[in-house]
Amino acid sequence: MRTWPLQEARAHLRDVVDSALEEGPQRITRHGKQAVIVVSEEEWSRHAGAHRSFGELLADCPLSAEDLPPRRPARAIRRNMFD
């Protein structure tokens, strides 16, 4: 991944975009510190769609109720906490 100082990236924005399309992500730094990464729309779409919500992960969980340990009544938990 090529790194571009902000001033150079501003002066050569077309080159930064072309490099992101042809070579892959391009890092831009500000005051010597990592600031942003420029990626192609294709790569962004591929990564953005790869993450699922927590609810989706739970809904697709292969465990059934029989796979889980038995639940204790809530009163038993509270009673043990204060004994």
Sequence and secondary structure as in RCSB ss.txt:
>XXXX:A:sequence
MRTWPLQEARAHLRDVVDSALEEGPQRITRHGKQAVIVVSEEEWSRHAGAHRSFGELLADCPLSAEDLPPRRPAR
AIRRNMFD
>XXXX:A:secstr
 EEEEHHHHHHTHHHHHHHHHHT  EEEEETTEEEEEE  HHHHHHHHTT   HHHHHHT    GGGS     HH
HHHHHHH 
